[in-house]
Structure formats: C-alpha cells, structure tokens
Amino acid sequence: MSVTLDAVPWPVYTPRCVLRRPTSADAQAVWAYRRLPEASQWMTSLVNDEEAFVEGFPTPAQMSSMIIVESGGAVVGDLRVTIEDGWGQTEVVDRARSTEAEVGWVFDPAHQGKGLASGAASRMLDLCFDDLGLRRVTAGCFADNKPSWRMMDRLGLRCEGAFTADSLHRDGRWLDSYSYAILREEWAALREERVGRSGWNTDRTVSGQKPE
Ligand SMILES: CC(C)(COP(=O)(O)OP(=O)(O)OC[C@H]1O[C@@H](n2cnc3c(N)ncnc32)[C@H](O)[C@@H]1OP(=O)(O)O)[C@@H](O)C(=O)NCCC(=O)NCCS
C-alpha cells in the first residue's frame, strides 16, 4: 500500500507555525532563503538559477515530499518527508513497503536560532507516525553541520552511525557524516515524557537541552 502526504489533514498547526503543502505562490519566498550560502552549504543540491527554480516550483519531487513552514504570515522554512520502503527479506518485503521516511529541513537564516525549526520538525514527526503510520524515520547530515545534528539530538533522534570521510562535499573534500533514526514507539515515549516535563515548550521543543 502506498503512503503519501495526502493522508495528512493539511494545514497543520503548532502554536508558532503553520505547516502546509507547497504551491506555486511559494516559489519566490522559498528561493529567497534556499539560494543563500548559509542555507545551501550542506544541502544535497545547489539552487542557482532563479528563473528555473521559480518556474519549476513545486517540482513533482517537491509536491510529493515538501512541507512549507509559515510563521507570522511569512514562509520561514521547509521540511521534507520522503516516504521509503524498509528493507525486508523477499518473502516479507511487501510488508516493508512505505514504512519509513527520510526527513530533512532548511530554514531561512533570519528565522534560525528561535526553536522554530525544531518545533516544526517535532510536529512533522507526529505526522509521520500518527497520520502516515510509519514505523521509522531517518535523517542524515554532514558531521560539520552542527546546527542540524544538534537539532536531531534535541528532538530525541538516535545517532545510529558516524561515518568517516564517506560524503563528498561540493568543495572537493570527503567529509564525515552522521546517520540518525527514531522508531514510532520511541517517539511516543519521548512525547509522553516531555508533555509532563517543564522545559518542553508549547511547540514541543526542548529549551536548549539534550533529552536524556
Ligand atoms: C538545521 C537548521 C534547520 C536548524 O535550525 P535552528 O534554528 O538552529 O534549530 P532550532 O529550531 O532547533 O533552534 C535551536 C536554537 O534556537 C534557540 N532557541 C531560542 N528559542 C527557543 C525555543 N523557544 N525553543 C527551542 N530553542 C530555542 C536554541 O537555544 C538553539 O540555539 P543554539 O543552537 O545556539 O543553542 C538550520 O540550521 C538550517 O536550516 N540550516 C541550513 C540547512 C541545512 O543544513 N539543513 C540540513 C541539511 S542535513
């Protein structure tokens, strides 16, 4: 059975953000931060042609995986949920289809450092497990991308792998990377624990502390 983001009753709200699907009207706003070196230095692909970006937005891939994050009426960033098949032995592989997602995030530098990204990503994890019924969510980053792995630590994802010089940056260097994941039951347990804990703000982000 295929699972898509259409299973979510959009738009979805957090106390500070609105999460919704992209439309062609978002093209310019998304371009405005994605073109910036601070936003793009660790991203898989550079965007450097404004006309092509704006005209093509949202691409079929963006239509199937992108979530726009708005705060205070402005687009402040976007999230990605790429639904994937889990691995399984031949006899049971059908049961592994569409059971995982790889997630990602990019926020306007002007809206970083406020907890908006982890608040929105936290809500995205709720959607992955509650609305899409996934069993595992994964994410990866360059080891030098400290803001990204700090956010994954804050959210409670588990670092499952640290790889040495396995990822080629566009500047020509082979860099280290990290691989993170969380299971549905782990997210449910974290959520329960945090709801009753002081320091877990209304966007469900931890105030700067790594969950124990
Ligand atoms: C990765 C990225 C989304 C993280 O954004 P961010 O704003 O740093 O993340 P958060 O929303 O978790 O904010 C945390 C920061 O806000 C601060 N903060 C302020 N108010 C806060 C609140 N109410 N709740 C939580 N944190 C708050 C925290 O102290 C923390 O600052 P610190 O890192 O200096 O300690 C962002 O750096 C980004 O878009 N990078 C470019 C794209 C990219 O690299 N994507 C990932 C590719 S793998």
The ligand as a MOL file (V3000), in Angstrom:
LIG
                    3D

  0  0  0     0  0            999 V3000
M  V30 BEGIN CTAB
M  V30 COUNTS 48 50 0 0 0
M  V30 BEGIN ATOM
M  V30 1 C 19.3620 22.7870 10.6560 0
M  V30 2 C 18.5160 24.0180 10.9410 0
M  V30 3 C 17.0970 23.7970 10.3960 0
M  V30 4 C 18.4750 24.2410 12.4730 0
M  V30 5 O 17.8030 25.4580 12.7440 0
M  V30 6 P 17.8430 26.1020 14.2140 0
M  V30 7 O 17.0340 27.3300 14.1670 0
M  V30 8 O 19.2380 26.1750 14.6910 0
M  V30 9 O 17.1400 24.9580 15.0780 0
M  V30 10 P 16.0960 25.0690 16.2560 0
M  V30 11 O 14.7560 25.4470 15.7760 0
M  V30 12 O 16.2010 23.7810 16.9920 0
M  V30 13 O 16.6290 26.2590 17.1610 0
M  V30 14 C 17.5490 25.9700 18.1420 0
M  V30 15 C 18.2420 27.2030 18.5880 0
M  V30 16 O 17.2620 28.1710 18.9260 0
M  V30 17 C 17.4300 28.5450 20.3160 0
M  V30 18 N 16.0790 28.8160 20.8340 0
M  V30 19 C 15.5970 30.0450 21.0780 0
M  V30 20 N 14.3310 29.9580 21.4980 0
M  V30 21 C 13.9960 28.6590 21.5350 0
M  V30 22 C 12.8180 27.9290 21.8970 0
M  V30 23 N 11.7210 28.5680 22.2860 0
M  V30 24 N 12.8370 26.5720 21.8050 0
M  V30 25 C 13.9460 25.9300 21.4090 0
M  V30 26 N 15.0930 26.5670 21.0230 0
M  V30 27 C 15.1140 27.9190 21.1030 0
M  V30 28 C 18.1500 27.3800 20.9420 0
M  V30 29 O 18.8510 27.7480 22.0900 0
M  V30 30 C 19.0710 26.9560 19.8160 0
M  V30 31 O 20.1890 27.8080 19.7190 0
M  V30 32 P 21.6870 27.2090 19.7920 0
M  V30 33 O 21.8030 26.1980 18.6940 0
M  V30 34 O 22.5260 28.4180 19.6000 0
M  V30 35 O 21.7770 26.5860 21.1370 0
M  V30 36 C 19.1320 25.2770 10.2860 0
M  V30 37 O 20.4240 25.4680 10.7890 0
M  V30 38 C 19.1880 25.2450 8.7650 0
M  V30 39 O 18.1920 25.4710 8.0900 0
M  V30 40 N 20.3940 25.0030 8.1990 0
M  V30 41 C 20.6050 25.0800 6.7600 0
M  V30 42 C 20.0250 23.9030 6.0130 0
M  V30 43 C 20.5990 22.5980 6.4740 0
M  V30 44 O 21.7830 22.4780 6.7740 0
M  V30 45 N 19.7120 21.5850 6.5020 0
M  V30 46 C 20.1040 20.2550 6.9420 0
M  V30 47 C 20.8090 19.5230 5.8930 0
M  V30 48 S 21.2500 17.9160 6.5350 0
M  V30 END ATOM
M  V30 BEGIN BOND
M  V30 1 1 1 2
M  V30 2 1 2 3
M  V30 3 1 2 4
M  V30 4 1 2 36
M  V30 5 1 4 5
M  V30 6 1 5 6
M  V30 7 2 6 7
M  V30 8 1 6 8
M  V30 9 1 6 9
M  V30 10 1 9 10
M  V30 11 2 10 11
M  V30 12 1 10 12
M  V30 13 1 10 13
M  V30 14 1 13 14
M  V30 15 1 14 15
M  V30 16 1 15 16
M  V30 17 1 15 30
M  V30 18 1 16 17
M  V30 19 1 17 18
M  V30 20 1 17 28
M  V30 21 1 18 19
M  V30 22 1 18 27
M  V30 23 2 19 20
M  V30 24 1 20 21
M  V30 25 1 21 22
M  V30 26 2 21 27
M  V30 27 1 22 23
M  V30 28 2 22 24
M  V30 29 1 24 25
M  V30 30 2 25 26
M  V30 31 1 26 27
M  V30 32 1 28 29
M  V30 33 1 28 30
M  V30 34 1 30 31
M  V30 35 1 31 32
M  V30 36 2 32 33
M  V30 37 1 32 34
M  V30 38 1 32 35
M  V30 39 1 36 37
M  V30 40 1 36 38
M  V30 41 2 38 39
M  V30 42 1 38 40
M  V30 43 1 40 41
M  V30 44 1 41 42
M  V30 45 1 42 43
M  V30 46 2 43 44
M  V30 47 1 43 45
M  V30 48 1 45 46
M  V30 49 1 46 47
M  V30 50 1 47 48
M  V30 END BOND
M  V30 END CTAB
M  END
